Amino acid sequence: MARYTGSVCRQCRREGCKLFLKGDRCYGPKCAVGLRPTQPGEHGHARQRKQSEYGMQLREKQKAKRAYGVLETQFHRYFEKAERTRGITGENLLVLLERRLDNVVYRLGYGVSRPQSRQMVRHGHILVNGKKVNIPSYLVDAGDVITVRAKSAESEHFKALREGSTRTMPKWLTLDAAELKATVSAMPQREDIDLTIQEHLIVELYSR
């Protein structure tokens, strides 16, 4: 599978906002967006032209793709599924992305970033309803119980997590930190998603 292997900080700088791809560094003074707010490349300091309507739509799509670590073909499949689902297409799209297992692991504080959480899932550390799931794009449903594999729970990383995560827990997830056991208590809603994405621009882009 193709994947981006360059500097993730360049992605944040390109979008002009924090995508939280580097974990704790994104919250500290070393964040590239704060240190170098210009766009990457030799012309990053050049005067920016007024962005076209298409340009704004494209940037919102790229921002969502990069934040959740999804490639173009898969992202378009999510959009098609969101379009077929009852409700507002843009909101449906973000909810689908939020339901990805790697994102849920990140939201629970198991991983400091979505890339690290994706790696945890791929390496088989996470169980859903008692069964190992190593597919990061797996979509959780209300009532699903997410736990850590017994052998993995003995690692220093997860032992530290038992003492409590400092990450704010979204209201659609319930976590028992001592047992490393989480429950999807409800489906996420648009107001639960803290990313600054204008999803209506993504819908307009695919409707061109």
SERO-4910 file (N, C-alpha, C, O; in steps of 0.05 Angstrom, whole numbers):
BEGIN
 pado doro    nc1    nc2    nc3   cac1   cac2   cac3    cc1    cc2    cc3    oc1    oc2    oc3
  Met    A     17    -24      0      0      0      0     18     25      0     37     26     15
  Ala    A     11     45    -17     26     70    -17     22     85      9      1     84     21
  Arg    A     43     99     17     41    115     41     60    139     39     80    137     24
  Tyr    A     54    160     53     71    184     53     94    179     72     90    171     95
  Thr    A    119    184     62    142    179     78    158    204     84    180    203     95
  Gly    A    148    227     75    162    252     80    156    263    108    145    249    125
  Ser    A    164    288    112    160    301    138    131    308    142    119    322    125
  Val    A    119    298    163     91    304    168     87    333    176     65    344    172
  Cys    A    108    346    186    106    375    193    101    392    168     88    413    169
  Arg    A    112    383    145    107    397    120     77    396    113     67    416    102
  Gln    A     64    375    120     35    373    114     20    394    130      2    407    119
  Cys    A     27    396    155     13    416    172     18    445    162      0    461    160
  Arg    A     43    450    154     50    476    144     36    482    118     28    504    112
  Arg    A     33    461    101     19    465     75    -10    472     80    -21    488     65
  Glu    A    -22    460    100    -51    466    105    -54    490    123    -77    500    126
  Gly    A    -32    500    135    -34    524    151    -47    520    178    -57    539    190
  Cys    A    -48    495    188    -60    490    214    -48    464    225    -36    448    211
  Lys    A    -52    459    251    -42    435    264    -60    412    257    -85    413    261
  Leu    A    -48    390    247    -63    365    242    -56    344    263    -67    322    262
  Phe    A    -39    351    282    -32    334    305    -22    307    296    -31    286    304
  Leu    A     -2    308    278     10    283    267     35    275    282     46    254    277
  Lys    A     45    293    300     70    287    314     66    284    344     86    286    359
  Gly    A     42    280    353     38    275    381     43    299    398     34    321    392
  Asp    A     58    295    420     62    316    440     77    340    428     73    362    438
  Arg    A     93    336    408    108    358    396     88    380    385     95    403    385
  Cys    A     65    371    376     46    390    365     35    409    386     25    431    379
  Tyr    A     36    401    411     25    418    433     47    436    445     41    453    461
  Gly    A     72    431    437     94    446    450    105    468    432     95    473    411
  Pro    A    126    482    442    138    504    427    153    496    402    160    514    386
  Lys    A    159    470    399    174    461    376    156    455    352    166    445    331
  Cys    A    130    460    354    112    454    332    120    471    307    124    495    310
  Ala    A    122    458    284    131    471    260    112    493    251    121    513    239
  Val    A     86    490    256     67    510    248     72    536    262     69    558    251
  Gly    A     79    535    288     85    559    303    112    571    296    115    595    295
  Leu    A    132    553    292    159    563    286    162    573    257    176    593    252
  Arg    A    149    560    239    151    567    210    123    568    198    115    549    185
  Pro    A    108    589    202     80    590    193     77    593    163     55    592    153
  Thr    A    100    596    148     98    598    119     95    570    107    100    550    120
  Gln    A     86    569     81     83    544     67    111    532     61    130    547     58
  Pro    A    114    506     59    140    493     54    149    499     25    133    506      8
  Gly    A    175    497     21    186    501     -6    200    528     -8    197    545     10
  Glu    A    215    532    -29    231    556    -32    214    581    -36    224    603    -32
  His    A    189    578    -45    172    601    -49    152    605    -26    133    619    -29
  Gly    A    158    592     -4    139    594     18    136    622     29    115    629     39
  His    A    157    638     27    156    665     37    145    685     17    140    709     23
  Ala    A    141    676     -7    131    694    -28    102    702    -22     87    688     -8
  Arg    A     95    725    -33     68    735    -29     47    715    -40     49    707    -63
  Gln    A     27    709    -25      7    689    -33    -14    703    -50    -24    724    -43
  Arg    A    -21    689    -72    -43    699    -88    -70    693    -75    -72    675    -58
  Lys    A    -90    707    -83   -117    701    -72   -125    674    -81   -123    667   -105
  Gln    A   -134    657    -63   -141    629    -69   -167    628    -83   -187    641    -76
  Ser    A   -168    611   -104   -193    607   -119   -213    590   -103   -206    578    -83
  Glu    A   -237    590   -113   -258    573   -100   -250    544   -101   -253    529    -81
  Tyr    A   -239    535   -124   -230    507   -126   -207    502   -107   -205    481    -94
  Gly    A   -189    521   -105   -166    518    -87   -174    515    -58   -163    498    -43
  Met    A   -194    530    -49   -204    527    -21   -217    500    -17   -214    488      4
  Gln    A   -232    491    -37   -245    465    -34   -224    442    -33   -227    424    -17
  Leu    A   -204    445    -50   -183    425    -50   -168    424    -24   -161    402    -14
  Arg    A   -162    447    -13   -147    448     13   -163    435     35   -151    422     52
  Glu    A   -189    438     36   -205    425     57   -205    395     54   -204    380     74
  Lys    A   -205    386     29   -204    357     25   -177    346     33   -175    325     47
  Gln    A   -156    360     26   -129    351     33   -125    352     63   -112    334     74
  Lys    A   -136    371     76   -134    374    105   -147    349    119   -135    338    137
  Ala    A   -171    342    110   -184    318    121   -169    293    116   -166    276    133
  Lys    A   -160    289     91   -144    265     84   -119    262    101   -113    241    111
  Arg    A   -105    284    104    -80    283    118    -84    280    148    -68    266    161
  Ala    A   -104    292    159   -109    290    188   -115    261    195   -106    251    216
  Tyr    A   -132    247    179   -139    220    185   -121    199    172   -125    175    176
  Gly    A   -102    208    156    -83    189    143    -96    171    122    -90    147    121
  Val    A   -113    183    106   -128    167     85   -118    176     58   -115    200     53
  Leu    A   -114    157     40   -106    163     12   -131    170     -5   -154    165      3
  Glu    A   -126    180    -29   -147    191    -46   -169    171    -52   -193    177    -49
  Thr    A   -162    147    -62   -183    128    -70   -201    120    -46   -225    119    -49
  Gln    A   -188    115    -23   -204    107      0   -221    130     10   -244    127     18
  Phe    A   -210    155      8   -226    178     17   -250    181     -1   -272    188      9
  His    A   -247    177    -27   -270    180    -45   -291    158    -39   -315    163    -43
  Arg    A   -282    134    -31   -302    114    -23   -318    122      1   -342    118      3
  Tyr    A   -304    135     20   -318    145     44   -339    166     35   -361    167     46
  Phe    A   -331    183     16   -350    203      7   -375    191     -6   -397    199     -1
  Glu    A   -370    170    -23   -393    157    -36   -411    144    -15   -435    144    -19
  Lys    A   -399    132      5   -415    120     27   -431    141     42   -454    136     49
  Ala    A   -418    164     47   -431    185     62   -455    196     45   -475    204     56
  Glu    A   -451    197     19   -472    207      1   -496    189      1   -519    198     -1
  Arg    A   -492    162      4   -514    143      4   -528    142     32   -550    130     34
  Thr    A   -516    153     52   -527    152     79   -546    175     84   -541    197     75
  Arg    A   -567    170     98   -587    191    103   -574    212    121   -560    206    140
  Gly    A   -579    237    115   -569    260    130   -552    278    113   -554    278     88
  Ile    A   -536    295    126   -520    315    112   -494    301    103   -479    290    120
  Thr    A   -488    301     78   -465    286     67   -439    294     80   -423    276     87
  Gly    A   -433    319     83   -408    328     95   -404    318    123   -383    309    131
  Glu    A   -425    320    139   -424    310    167   -421    280    167   -406    269    183
  Asn    A   -436    266    150   -434    237    148   -405    229    142   -395    209    152
  Leu    A   -392    244    124   -364    238    117   -345    239    141   -329    221    145
  Leu    A   -348    261    156   -330    264    179   -336    243    201   -318    234    214
  Val    A   -361    236    204   -368    215    224   -356    188    216   -346    174    233
  Leu    A   -357    182    190   -345    157    181   -315    157    186   -304    136    196
  Leu    A   -301    179    181   -273    181    187   -267    178    217   -247    166    225
  Glu    A   -285    190    233   -281    190    262   -285    162    273   -274    155    294
  Arg    A   -301    145    259   -306    118    269   -284     98    262   -285     75    271
  Arg    A   -264    106    247   -242     89    241   -229     79    267   -226     95    285
  Leu    A   -221     54    268   -209     43    292   -184     57    300   -179     62    324
  Asp    A   -167     64    281   -142     78    288   -148    105    301   -133    114    319
  Asn    A   -169    119    291   -176    144    303   -187    140    331   -182    156    349
  Val    A   -203    119    335   -214    114    362   -192    108    382   -193    118    404
  Val    A   -172     93    373   -149     87    391   -135    113    398   -125    116    421
  Tyr    A   -133    131    379   -120    157    384   -137    173    404   -126    185    422
  Arg    A   -163    174    399   -181    189    417   -180    179    445   -184    194    464
  Leu    A   -176    153    449   -174    141    475   -148    148    490   -145    143    513
  Gly    A   -129    159    475   -103    166    487    -83    143    487    -62    146    499
  Tyr    A    -89    121    473    -70     99    472    -46    106    455    -23     98    461
  Gly    A    -50    122    434    -28    131    417    -27    162    419    -47    175    422
  Val    A     -2    172    417      1    201    419     -7    215    393    -10    239    392
  Ser    A     -9    200    371    -18    211    346    -33    189    331    -33    166    338
  Arg    A    -47    197    309    -61    177    293    -42    158    279    -48    134    278
  Pro    A    -19    167    269      0    148    257     10    127    278     11    103    271
  Gln    A     15    135    302     23    115    322      0     96    329      5     72    332
  Ser    A    -24    107    331    -47     90    336    -52     71    314    -60     48    318
  Arg    A    -48     79    289    -51     62    266    -31     38    268    -38     16    261
  Gln    A     -7     44    276     13     23    279      5      3    301      9    -21    298
  Met    A     -6     13    323    -16     -5    344    -36    -24    334    -35    -48    340
  Val    A    -55    -14    318    -76    -31    307    -64    -52    288    -70    -76    289
  Arg    A    -46    -43    271    -34    -62    251    -18    -83    265    -16   -106    254
  His    A     -6    -77    287     11    -97    301     -5   -115    319      6   -132    334
  Gly    A    -32   -112    319    -49   -131    333    -52   -126    363    -59   -145    378
  His    A    -47   -102    372    -49    -96    401    -78    -91    410    -83    -92    434
  Ile    A    -96    -86    391   -123    -78    398   -143   -100    392   -142   -113    371
  Leu    A   -162   -104    410   -184   -123    407   -210   -108    406   -214    -88    420
  Val    A   -228   -117    388   -255   -106    387   -275   -128    393   -276   -148    378
  Asn    A   -290   -125    415   -308   -146    424   -294   -173    428   -305   -194    421
  Gly    A   -269   -171    438   -254   -195    445   -239   -207    422   -225   -227    426
  Lys    A   -241   -196    398   -227   -208    374   -206   -188    364   -211   -164    363
  Lys    A   -183   -198    356   -162   -181    346   -170   -169    319   -180   -183    301
  Val    A   -167   -143    317   -173   -129    292   -148   -113    285   -141    -95    299
  Asn    A   -136   -120    263   -111   -106    254   -115    -90    229    -97    -85    214
  Ile    A   -140    -81    225   -147    -64    202   -153    -36    212   -174    -32    224
  Pro    A   -136    -17    207   -140     10    217   -166     23    208   -177     40    222
  Ser    A   -176     16    184   -200     28    173   -226     15    184   -248     23    176
  Tyr    A   -223     -5    201   -247    -18    212   -265      3    225   -255     20    241
  Leu    A   -291      3    219   -310     23    230   -324     11    254   -337     -9    253
  Val    A   -321     25    277   -333     16    302   -363     24    301   -371     43    287
  Asp    A   -379      9    317   -407     15    320   -413     19    349   -398     12    367
  Ala    A   -437     31    354   -445     36    382   -448      9    396   -459    -10    385
  Gly    A   -437      7    420   -437    -18    436   -412    -34    434   -408    -52    450
  Asp    A   -394    -28    415   -369    -42    412   -352    -37    437   -350    -15    447
  Val    A   -338    -58    445   -320    -57    468   -291    -60    457   -285    -79    444
  Ile    A   -274    -40    463   -247    -40    453   -228    -44    476   -228    -29    496
  Thr    A   -211    -65    475   -193    -71    496   -165    -75    484   -161    -75    460
  Val    A   -145    -78    502   -117    -82    494   -111   -112    498   -118   -123    519
  Arg    A    -97   -124    480    -89   -152    482    -73   -156    508    -57   -139    516
  Ala    A    -79   -178    522    -68   -182    549    -37   -180    549    -26   -168    567
  Lys    A    -24   -191    530      5   -190    529     15   -162    525     35   -153    537
  Ser    A      1   -147    508      9   -119    502      4   -101    526     19    -82    531
  Ala    A    -16   -108    542    -23    -91    565     -1    -91    586     -1    -73    604
  Glu    A     17   -110    585     39   -112    605     63    -94    597     82    -92    612
  Ser    A     62    -82    574     84    -65    565     84    -39    581     63    -31    593
  Glu    A    107    -25    582    110     -1    598     91     21    588     81     37    603
  His    A     87     21    561     69     42    550     41     40    561     30     61    569
  Phe    A     30     16    561      2     13    570      1     14    601    -20     22    612
  Lys    A     22      6    614     22      8    644     19     38    652      6     44    671
  Ala    A     33     55    637     32     84    643      4     95    638     -6    113    652
  Leu    A    -10     84    617    -37     93    610    -57     86    632    -77     99    635
  Arg    A    -52     64    647    -70     56    668    -72     78    690    -92     79    704
  Glu    A    -51     94    692    -51    115    713    -69    138    704    -74    157    720
  Gly    A    -79    137    680    -97    158    671    -86    174    648    -63    182    648
  Ser    A   -103    179    627    -95    195    604   -102    224    608   -123    230    620
  Thr    A    -86    242    599    -91    270    602   -108    281    578   -117    304    578
  Arg    A   -113    264    559   -128    272    535   -158    274    542   -169    258    556
  Thr    A   -170    295    532   -199    299    536   -214    277    521   -211    274    497
  Met    A   -231    263    535   -246    241    523   -271    251    510   -287    264    522
  Pro    A   -276    244    484   -301    252    471   -324    238    485   -321    216    495
  Lys    A   -347    251    484   -370    240    500   -381    214    488   -397    201    502
  Trp    A   -374    208    463   -385    183    452   -368    158    459   -374    136    451
  Leu    A   -346    163    474   -329    141    483   -328    140    514   -327    161    526
  Thr    A   -329    116    525   -326    113    554   -302     96    559   -299     74    548
  Leu    A   -284    105    577   -259     91    581   -255     84    611   -258    101    628
  Asp    A   -249     58    615   -240     49    642   -210     46    640   -200     25    631
  Ala    A   -195     66    648   -166     67    645   -153     44    660   -133     33    650
  Ala    A   -162     38    684   -150     17    700   -151    -10    686   -132    -26    689
  Glu    A   -172    -15    671   -176    -41    657   -168    -39    628   -168    -59    613
  Leu    A   -161    -15    619   -155    -10    590   -178    -21    573   -175    -35    554
  Lys    A   -202    -13    581   -226    -22    568   -244      2    561   -250     19    578
  Ala    A   -251      4    536   -268     26    527   -293     16    513   -293     -5    501
  Thr    A   -313     32    514   -339     25    501   -347     48    483   -346     72    491
  Val    A   -356     42    460   -368     62    442   -397     65    451   -414     50    443
  Ser    A   -401     86    467   -428     89    479   -448    101    460   -472     98    464
  Ala    A   -439    114    438   -457    125    418   -441    131    393   -417    129    393
  Met    A   -455    138    372   -441    146    347   -432    174    350   -447    191    361
  Pro    A   -409    181    340   -399    209    342   -417    228    326   -429    220    305
  Gln    A   -420    252    335   -435    273    322   -415    295    312   -392    295    320
  Arg    A   -425    312    294   -407    333    283   -395    350    305   -372    358    303
  Glu    A   -410    357    325   -400    374    346   -378    361    363   -364    374    378
  Asp    A   -375    334    361   -355    320    375   -328    320    361   -307    312    373
  Ile    A   -327    329    336   -303    328    320   -290    356    322   -301    376    313
  Asp    A   -266    357    333   -253    382    339   -235    393    316   -223    414    319
  Leu    A   -233    379    294   -217    389    272   -231    412    257   -255    411    253
  Thr    A   -215    432    249   -227    455    236   -229    450    206   -213    460    190
  Ile    A   -248    433    199   -252    426    171   -280    436    162   -300    431    176
  Gln    A   -281    450    140   -306    459    128   -315    438    108   -310    439     84
  Glu    A   -330    419    119   -337    395    103   -355    402     79   -355    387     60
  His    A   -370    424     80   -387    431     57   -370    437     32   -380    434     10
  Leu    A   -345    447     36   -328    452     14   -319    426      0   -315    425    -24
  Ile    A   -316    405     16   -309    379      5   -331    369    -12   -327    358    -34
  Val    A   -356    372     -3   -379    363    -18   -381    379    -44   -387    367    -65
  Glu    A   -376    405    -43   -377    421    -67   -356    413    -87   -361    413   -111
  Leu    A   -332    405    -77   -311    396    -94   -319    371   -110   -314    369   -134
  Tyr    A   -330    351    -96   -338    326   -109   -363    329   -126   -370    312   -142
  Ser    A   -377    352   -122   -402    356   -138   -396    372   -163   -415    378   -178
  Arg    A   -371    380   -168   -365    396   -191   -370    381   -217   -366    392   -239
***
